[in-house]
């Protein structure tokens, strides 16, 4: 690989796609059919305008959010390409999340708890994308301390634990995050094979978008991913039963979003059933939950009772 191409990759990693493209165009003159160079130029073209527009955004948080949001667009762009190159994608990811991290680091002194937690979450996300998993986990732990019971923060923590090889802890946290609110979790930023494998399996069943996110914890239980559990507090049991009742009433409404409510209610049933089993409650209570699952979805019932 020529010095110009190596330098171009260095520029991409440092967040300078315009300068990198100039070098790549020069190298292309001598290697007109080099697919890696062509792909790298296409990647630079995608990010040149993004980086240029960011220069005009004064608010550091907004700049960081723009980079993260554009990353999701870039993932869609990659899927449309016939051929991709890992070395190029690694360089782009390093450049983009280094730029985003610099934005969030400008806001480290933020005092407002809600905003502070989000800044820490995004800082952790950037470190995770850059491969600094333990630093990322520390940031996310701090974010969770500032704002507990946040599904997005907990899901990112779970992802970091999985990437650090602590799968048991990751399973507990993923189960927790998807119980709190699946719709607050963005799968585009999750990296561990633990969760990716589960997401792919649920997608293969024909689910996508918001519906996909609701079915993930259901199949996470059935496929043995969300099976590491914690003891529920009395107040949590009360809230769980209240939420089950509310969802049961809601799903009876003909105008309700049954496609979202069905998996959500099944997951609530799973949590209550597990509680009854762990507490050695009267078998009539756990049997009633199984019956409710059967009425709601016979396929899930058959998979669950196996």
N, C-alpha and C positions, 0 to 999 in steps of 0.2 A: 504494500500500500504506500502511495507516494506521501511525501512530507506535507503537501497541500491538503490531502484528504485527512491526514492525522491532525493537522492544525484545525481543519474545518470541524472535526468532531470535538476538539477541545473547545472551540468557540460555541458549538451547540450546547455542550455541557455547562458552559458559563452563561448561557442565556443570550447569546448574540447570533441569532439565525441569519440576519442580513449579511453580516461579514462572512459567516460560514458559507452562505449561498454563493457569494462572489468567488471564493476559493474553489468550491465544488464545480461551478461553471467553467473555471479555468482547467480543472482536472478532466472535465468531461470532453474537452477538445481532443484529448489524447485517448480517451476510452469511451467512445460514443455509445457503445451498447452495454456499458457497465450498469446493471440493474440496481446495484446498491447505491451508486452515486445518484441515479435518477430518483430513487426513492427518497434519499436524503434531501435532495433539492425540493421534492414535493412537500416533505415535512417542514423544511425551512419556509416554503411559501405559505403554509398554513399558519405558522407562528409569527412571521414578520409583521403582519398587520396587528396581531394581538399585542406584541411587545411595543409596537409604535403607539397604539392607542393608549396603552397603560401609562405611557409617559405623560399623558395629559390628564390623568386622574390624580387629584391631590390627596384624596382620602386613602390611607394605606390599607385599611381593611377592605375597601371596595376594590382596590387593585388586586389584593390577594384573592378575593372572591372571583374576580374576573379570570384570573389564571386557572383557578380550580374548575370553574364552570366550563372554560374553553377546553380543559383536559377531557371532559366528558364528550365534547364535540369531536375532539381529536380521536377518541376511541372509536366513534362511529365512522370517522374518516378512514381509520386503519382497516376496519372490517370490509370496506368497499374496495380495498386494494388487492390485486391478484397475488402480489408477492410482497412480503415485508422482511425486514432484517433486524434481528434482535439488537445488534450493536447500535444501530441507528435509534431504535426505540429507547434503549437504555440512555443514550446521550440526550435525547429529547426530554425524557422524564426527569433526568437529573437537572437539566436547564430550567424547565418549567417550575419544578417544585423548589428549586433553589431561589428563583425569583419570588415565588409566593411566600416562602419562608422568611425572606428578607422583609417583606411587607408586614407579616404578622409580628416579627421581632420588633418592629418599630412601635408596637402597641403593648409591649410587655408591662408597662407601668399602669395599665388600665385598672380602675378601681371598681367600676360597676360590676357586681357579681355575675349577672347574666351575660354581659358582653365579655367579661374576663374568662368565663368558662368556654365561650365559643372561640375566643382567641387561642386559648390553651388547646382546645380540641383541634383546631386547624393547624396549630403549630405542631402538635403531635402527629397529625396526618401527614404533614410535609416531611417530618423526620422519618416517618415510616416509609414513605415513598422513596426516600433517599437511602433507605437501608439501615438507618440507625434505630433499630427496633427498641432497644432498652431506653434510649433517650425519649423516644416516642411514647413508650409506656409510662414513663415518669410524668411527662406532660399531661397525658390523658388521666392518670391517677389524680393529679392536681386538679384537673378540670372536673373530675367526678366529685372531689372534695368540695369544690366551690358550688357545684350544681348536681346533687345526687339524683338518681332515678331518671336520667336523661338517656333515651334509647340510643341516640346517635353516638354519644360519648362511650357508653358501655359496649356498643358493637365494635367501635374502634379499639377499645381496650382488649376485647376478646380477640380481635384480629391480631393484635400485637403479641398476645400470649401464645396464640397458635404459631405465629412466625418465629417466636422464641423457643418453640418446641414444648411449651407447657400446655398440652392439649386438654387435659382435664379441666384446668382453670378456664381455658377458652370456651369449653362446652357449657360450663355453668353460666358464663357471662353472655354468650350468644343466646342461650335460652332465655335469660333475663331480659336482654334487649328486645328480642322479638315478642316477648310477652307484654312489655311496657307499651310499645307502639311500633309495629313493623313499618308503618308509613314514614317514620322519621329516619329510617336507615337507608343510606344510599349505597347500593351494591357496587356502583362504579368505582368506589374507593376502597373496597375490601379486597385483600390480596392473598389471604391464606388459602391453601388448597382445601383445608377442612370445610370452609364455607362455600368455596367455589364449586366443589364437587356436589354439595347438597343443592346449590342453586341450579346447576346444570341438570341434575336429576329431576327437579321440579319443573324446570322449563321443558324438559322432554315429555312431560305429561300434558303439555299444551298451554301452560299458564304464562302470563306475561304481565308487565306493569304492576299496578297496585294489587291486583288479584294474586299475582305471583308472590308478592311479599307476605300476604296473609297466609298462603299455603306453606311457606317455608318452615315455620315452627311446627306445623302439623306433621309434615313429612320428616322434619328433623327428629321428631319423637319416634316415628315409625321406622326410620332408617338407622336409629341408634346414635344419632349425633347429639340430640338434646336430651340425653338420658342421665346426665350428672345433675343432681338436684339438691336444693337446700331446704331447710325447714322453714315453713311459713310462720310468721307472727300472727297472733290472734286478730289484730286489726287488719292484717292482709287477708285473712280468711273471710272476714266480714265484708271487705270491699270486693273480694272475688265473687262471693255469693250475690252481692248487689249488682255487680256488672253482668253476671250470668242472667239474672232476672230481667235486667234492662234490655239485654240483647235478645232474649227470648220474646219479649214483648215487641221489640222493634222488628224482628224478622217476620212477625205475623202481619205486618203492614204490607199490603200489596205494592206500595210504592217504594219499599225499602230496597237497598242494594244487597240482594240475597247472595250474589257472587262474592261479596266481601264479608258479609255477616256469617255465612256458613263456616268458613275456615276459622274465623275469629272465635266463634262460639265453640267449635270443636276443641280449639286449643285451651279455652277456659275450662271446658269439661275435663281435659287431660290433667290440668293443674289441680282441680278439685278432687279428681279420682286419686291422683298420687297422694294428696293430703290424707284422704280417708284410709288409704292402704298403709301409709307411714305411721298413722296414729292408731292403727288397729281398730278403726271404727266399725260399727255394726255393718255387716256385709250387705244389708238391705240398701244402705246409702250408696255404696260403691256400685252395686248392681243397678240401681236406678240411673246412675250416670252412664253406665254402659248402654242401658236401654235408650237413653236420650240420644246418644251418639248413633245408635242403630237407626232410630227414627229420622235423624238428620241426614245421615249419609251411610248407606249400607256397605259400600265399598270400603270406606275408612273403618267402619266397625269390624268388618271381616279381617282387615289387615291388623287392626289393633288387638283383637282377641287372640290372634295367632301368637 
